[in-house]
Amino acid sequence: MQSLENEVNLEYIRASGPGGQNVNKVASAVQLRFDIINSPSLTAEVKTRLIKLAGKRMTDAGVLILEASTFRSQEKNRADALSRLHELIKKASEKPKLRRKTNPSKASQEKRLEEKKKRGQTKQNRKKTERILE
């Protein structure tokens, strides 16, 4: 992961929200940019999964943008942004489990049909019956 930190571009910006006068003076929020498409340290499979995981945080150019402004300290926000990037890459590195198509068992099919018959019978019983006048 050390080589990834060389590919990361960190930009410090002013954070919005409460903080008094300090918020106007100090650029404590961190904007992390990571070019997924041109990254030599990621495999093609990991890149595609990472792009899928990133969602709206991706630009059209294939750059992942993470913003961290939770903490008032610039260093804590930097660490937070880097850890979130590492978590995303770790999650993208895991191969998804293949789904095997299964068929419902005979017992479950019969149970389903029995439930449908019961429900239909309940609805039939709710109908008004014709009264025969004598």
C-alpha positions in Angstrom: 0.0 0.0 0.0 3.0 2.3 0.3 3.1 2.7 -3.5 -0.5 3.7 -3.5 0.3 6.7 -1.3 2.6 8.0 -4.0 -0.4 7.9 -6.4 -2.7 9.8 -4.1 -3.1 13.5 -4.5 -4.1 15.3 -1.3 -5.6 18.8 -1.4 -6.5 20.8 1.8 -9.6 22.9 1.6 -11.7 24.9 4.1 -14.3 22.8 5.8 -17.9 24.0 6.0 -20.0 23.9 9.1 -19.4 25.0 12.7 -16.0 26.1 14.0 -16.3 29.8 14.6 -13.6 32.0 13.2 -11.3 29.1 12.9 -13.3 27.7 10.0 -12.5 30.8 7.8 -8.8 30.7 8.5 -7.7 27.0 8.5 -8.0 24.6 5.6 -8.7 21.5 7.7 -10.7 19.4 5.3 -8.9 17.0 3.0 -9.9 16.2 -0.6 -8.2 13.0 -1.7 -7.9 12.3 -5.4 -6.9 8.8 -6.7 -6.6 8.1 -10.4 -8.0 4.5 -10.6 -7.8 4.0 -14.3 -4.1 5.0 -14.6 -3.0 3.3 -11.4 -0.2 0.8 -12.1 -0.5 -0.9 -8.7 -4.1 -2.2 -9.2 -5.1 -5.1 -11.4 -7.8 -4.7 -14.0 -10.3 -6.7 -11.9 -9.8 -4.6 -8.8 -10.1 -1.5 -10.9 -13.5 -2.4 -12.3 -14.8 -3.5 -8.8 -13.4 -0.2 -7.3 -15.1 1.9 -10.0 -18.4 0.1 -9.2 -17.9 0.6 -5.5 -17.0 4.3 -5.9 -20.3 5.2 -7.5 -20.9 9.0 -7.5 -17.5 9.7 -6.1 -15.9 8.9 -9.5 -15.3 11.6 -12.1 -15.7 10.9 -15.9 -11.9 10.9 -16.1 -11.8 7.9 -13.7 -10.6 9.8 -10.7 -11.9 8.8 -7.3 -12.5 11.8 -5.0 -12.9 11.3 -1.3 -13.6 14.3 1.1 -12.8 14.1 4.8 -14.0 16.9 7.1 -15.1 15.0 10.1 -12.3 16.2 12.4 -11.1 19.7 13.2 -7.5 18.6 12.7 -6.0 18.5 9.2 -3.9 15.5 10.1 -6.8 13.5 11.4 -8.8 14.2 8.3 -5.9 13.2 6.1 -5.6 9.9 8.0 -9.4 9.4 7.8 -9.3 9.9 4.0 -6.4 7.5 3.5 -8.0 4.9 5.7 -11.3 5.2 3.7 -9.3 4.7 0.5 -7.6 1.6 1.9 -10.9 0.2 3.0 -12.4 0.7 -0.5 -9.4 -0.9 -2.2 -9.5 -3.8 0.3 -13.2 -4.3 -0.4 -12.6 -4.2 -4.1 -9.8 -6.7 -3.8 -12.1 -9.4 -2.5 -13.5 -11.6 -5.2 -17.3 -11.7 -5.1 -18.8 -15.0 -4.2 -20.4 -16.7 -7.3 -24.1 -17.3 -7.0 -25.2 -20.8 -7.8 -28.7 -21.1 -9.2 -30.8 -23.4 -7.2 -34.3 -24.9 -7.7 -37.0 -24.9 -5.0 -37.4 -28.2 -3.2 -40.5 -30.4 -3.9 -41.7 -29.8 -0.3 -41.4 -26.0 -0.6 -43.3 -26.0 -3.9 -46.1 -28.1 -2.3 -46.2 -25.8 0.7 -46.5 -22.7 -1.5 -49.4 -24.2 -3.5 -51.1 -25.2 -0.2 -50.8 -21.6 1.1 -52.2 -20.3 -2.2 -55.2 -22.7 -1.9 -55.8 -21.6 1.7 -55.6 -17.9 0.8 -58.0 -18.4 -2.1 -60.4 -20.3 0.1 -60.3 -17.5 2.7 -61.2 -15.0 0.0 -64.0 -17.2 -1.3 -65.5 -17.3 2.2 -65.6 -13.5 2.3 -67.9 -13.3 -0.7 -71.6 -12.7 -0.1 -73.6 -15.8 -0.8 -76.8 -15.6 -2.8 -79.9 -15.9 -0.6 -82.7 -17.9 -1.9 -86.0 -16.3 -1.1 -88.8 -18.7 -0.3 
